[in-house]
Amino acid sequence: MSHKSSTVALRASLLYVLFAGLWILFSDRLLDQAVEDKERLMQLELYKSLAFVAFTGLMLFLIMQQLLHREQKKNRGAQKSGRADAAAK
């Protein structure tokens, strides 16, 4: 993995940690203030957590799909370049 790739991965991870931390902290407080019934609160917290997992799973899928597509494109370009170099010799 190149230095640039590592930097991008680190930034993405830190952004995720920041977003996830803020989401957990503030969404729990907001729900706690908005809902008085403890049973209903627990149910909404479960739905909120499942929505967060689904959203972050979708984001991970889309990011991985994009990165793999770029990698495949780069590999195809390198293969074409290798063939062109071999043909020139």
Rosetta blueprint (number, residue, H / E / L):
1 M L
2 S L
3 H H
4 K H
5 S H
6 S H
7 T H
8 V H
9 A H
10 L H
11 R H
12 A H
13 S H
14 L H
15 L H
16 Y H
17 V H
18 L H
19 F H
20 A H
21 G H
22 L H
23 W H
24 I H
25 L H
26 F H
27 S H
28 D H
29 R H
30 L H
31 L H
32 D H
33 Q H
34 A H
35 V L
36 E L
37 D L
38 K H
39 E H
40 R H
41 L H
42 M H
43 Q H
44 L H
45 E H
46 L H
47 Y H
48 K H
49 S H
50 L H
51 A H
52 F H
53 V H
54 A H
55 F H
56 T H
57 G H
58 L H
59 M H
60 L H
61 F H
62 L H
63 I H
64 M H
65 Q H
66 Q H
67 L H
68 L H
69 H H
70 R H
71 E H
72 Q H
73 K H
74 K H
75 N H
76 R H
77 G H
78 A H
79 Q H
80 K H
81 S H
82 G H
83 R H
84 A H
85 D H
86 A H
87 A H
88 A H
89 K L
